[in-house]
Amino acid sequence: MSVELRSVRKTLGKFTLNIEALAFEAGSYNVVLGPSGSGKTTMLRLIAGLEFPDEGRIFIDGEDVTKKPAWRRSIGLVFQSYALYPHMTAFDNIATPLRVRGVSKKEIRERVVEVAQILGIYSELEKYPSQLSGGQQQRVALARALVKQPKVLLLDEPLSNLDARLRLDVRDFLKELQRRLRMTVIHVTHDQEEAMAIADRIAVLNNGLLIQVGRPEEIYSSPSSLFLFKFIGLSNTIPGSLLGLEREEIVGFRPEDARLSKASGKGCITVKILRIQFAGSHRIVVASIKDQWEEAKIFVRTEPDSEFEEGSQACLEIEREKVIIFKDGKIVKKGL
C-alpha cells in the first residue's frame, strides 16, 4: 500500500519537521536516511499515528489517516530496542496484538505459527527474550508487527543493535521478506551503507527538511548538494584553487574516480601518501594534495597489491567527467 505525506509540519520544542511532498510507492522498500536529529523517527511516528502533525495530511493507500490513531492505520512498527516483554515467551509476545483485538485462540495460534515459520523462529516460540540471540529477538519483534497483517511495515533503526556480520545477514533477510510478502516498507537509519544496500528508493532528511529522493545509485552519483555528496559514501572535497579553479569553488570526487601512479606525466597532480588502509579486496590510500595556498586530504581506492609506501610521492589523476563542482553548497556543474 502506498504512503503519502502532503505539506506535513510538526514542531517538537525547537525542532520542526517540514515535508512538502513525499510519496512511498506500494510494494517498495524505502529507506529514510539522515544524521541524528534530522527528523527520521519523528516522520515514522507521524506515519504510525504515534504523533499527529500540526499541519498537513497523511495518506495510506489513498485514505486520509491524519487523525486516525495508530491501531486504526493497519501498520506494523518495529522499534530500535525491539521492546519485547521479558516475562512473556516469544509466542506470547507475537500474539499480544491479536489478543488486544479479541481474535480467537484458534486464529491466534494459526497466525503466530504461520509468521514464525516464515521468519524461521518456529522452534523458538516457547523461549523467553533472554534466551534468544539478538537476531532472534529482532525476528520476534518483526513477527509481532507482521502478525497483524499490516499494509505498511515501519522499521526504526532495526539493525543498530546487531553486530556487523549479523547486520549483513538481517538486512538481506529483510529485503527478501519484503519481496516475498510484497509489503511497503519504510526503514529509518543513519547508516549510509545500510541504506544503499537495501533500498529501492532513499529519502534523505537533514535538519527537518527533505533534501533528495531517488534510487541509491542516483543519490550516490548525482547528489543534489555538497552536504549530500559528503554524507553519502566516502568522498573527497578539495578547494578549487588546487585544480586552477576559483578558490570559492569546491571540487568533489569519489575515491574510485581517481588513480595513483608512480610515473609523472601530463595531467598529473603530485600528492604525498600519508597512510595506507588495507580493506581486503582493495586498499584505501590517504594522501595530501597542496599548493602554495591550500592543502587537502584525499582518499583513493587502489588494488590490494598496490606497492605505494607511506611518506612517498605519487601522481594523482582524476576522472574529469566524474568530478562535481560546488559553490555555496550547491552544484555548479559536473565534469572539468
Buried (B, 14 or more C-beta within 10 A) or exposed (E): BBBBBBEBBBBEEEEBBBBEEBBBBEBBBBBBBBBEBBBBBBBBBBBBBBBEBEEBBBBBBEEEBBEBEBEEBBBBBBBBEBEBEEEBBBBBBBBBBBEEEEBEEEEBBEBBBBBBEBBEBBEBBEBBBEEBEBBBBBBBBBBBBBBBEBBBBBBBBBBBBBEEEBBBEBBEBBBEBBEEBEBBBBBBBBBBBBBBBBBBBBBBBBBBBBBBBBBBEBBBBBBBBBBBBBBBBEBBBBBBBBBEBEEEBBBBBBBBBBBBEEEEEEEEBEBBBEEBEEEEEBBBBBBEBBEEEEEBBBBBBBEEEBEBEEEEEBBBBBBEEBBBBBBEEEBBEEEB
